[in-house]
């Protein structure tokens, strides 16, 4: 699908839908008033004859209105009195696209406001809303496929709107890259293929190193390597570097992602029901990949590092056993009580490697780490655990601004008793009580004084069904937006 910025007086053709706005109490926007006048009051009569109030998320669809060449007109509610926030425009554009995507029209014309920033934000909403992962569909019926092939967004200055869209488009591309990774089946996206796709991001100016098992063994990454030893696929560590600051030697910021490309649970095998969803257990690594894609795409003025621990957790004859003891890169020994608590074993070495090699200002890890976070927070909030109040406050603000909200969870030191081992330095699971908290406390053992935050995104990486028009059923790409906002607001020079 193509997105174009066009002059404000552009008309919708015979096979096009035109979208305009309505405010509180169904008050029409200037563009909607023009449509109403051209149609002899048809828009106002349609409003009067139904329950449309102009509330956010509401839409009213008129087919073939008299006096207009357009095939249909969609009235989108945004509430308020006309002072529309960027987020509202983004959602309105997404709602408009969803309303007509499979209607049969081939073109959508958005008249949601004339300034460049409004137009750019509308384009951002449409690009996210139009996402589909249909790479493996071969027999889908035509009526289920989107018919819209071009979206035209009206602006007083189309060139200025296009310029304003550049950075937003880079963020959207990063989100879509992350969604694609999460959506891929595990027979396609195993650790080596994931690493290859990340290596392909060098086209954006990123530097990418891939460490194989031999290199990780030399570094002493027994914790990470133990997780993947039951798979025929080789584990990988991807190191992604972006040096966008004026001073290329300036201390970087760092993001670490759990990349378990498929998680059977290993010898502590999961139940069969729902196991297919474990293809998205690499959602943290996907988010870090998408973030680095976005930072490079918009030429962010910051030095940033992304570290991905990529493994497959399988139960063959060489698999790690419950009761095994592994030695992490930090030198700490870990008794593996449950092989299905594998993500923290991957992150233990990835975090230590990150801080030892790059000495970052802070580290943020993202992981679909625990089912317990879903019990705690449901599916609308990600869990935030941190050793630093300032970093936490910035993350909470960024999450709120980008509709990727977080909730800070406690990390009481007393709960560390649950991960004490009788034969090793610690064990990898602390039982059912406070499962997300003890997982975070485990990770903190591999953070050597660096400001750090752990985002447990098991609750938000995958939505089914989704209630946000910019998010599909399935992979969200959660974390790309909020971390990009964090960087833009707090860390760019």
Buried (B, 14 or more C-beta within 10 A) or exposed (E): BEBBBBEBEBEBBEEBBBBBBBBBEBBBBEBBBBBBBBBEEBBBEBBEEEEBBBBBBBBBBBEEBEEBBBBBBBBBBBBBEEEBEBEBBBBBBBBBBBBBBBBEBBBBBBBBBBBBBBBBBBBBBBBBBBBBBEEEEEEEEEEEEBBBEEBBBBBBBBEBBBEBBEBBBBBBBBBBBBBBBBBBEBEEBBBBBBBBBBBEBEEBEBEBEBBBBEEBEEBBBBBBBBBBBBBEBBBBBBBBBBBBBEEEEEEBBBBBBBBBBBBBBBBBBBEEEEBEEBBBBBBBBBBBBBBBBBBBBBEBBBBBBBBBBBBBBBBEEEBBEBEBBBBBBBEBBBBBBBBBBBBBBBBBBBBBBBBEEBEBBBBBBBBBBBEBBBEBBEBEBBBBBBBBEEBBEBBBBBBEBBBBBBBBBEBEEEBBEBBEBEEBBBBBBBEEEBBBBBBBBBBBBBBEEBBBBBBBBBBBBBBEEBEBBBBBEBBBBBBBBBBBBBBBEBBEE
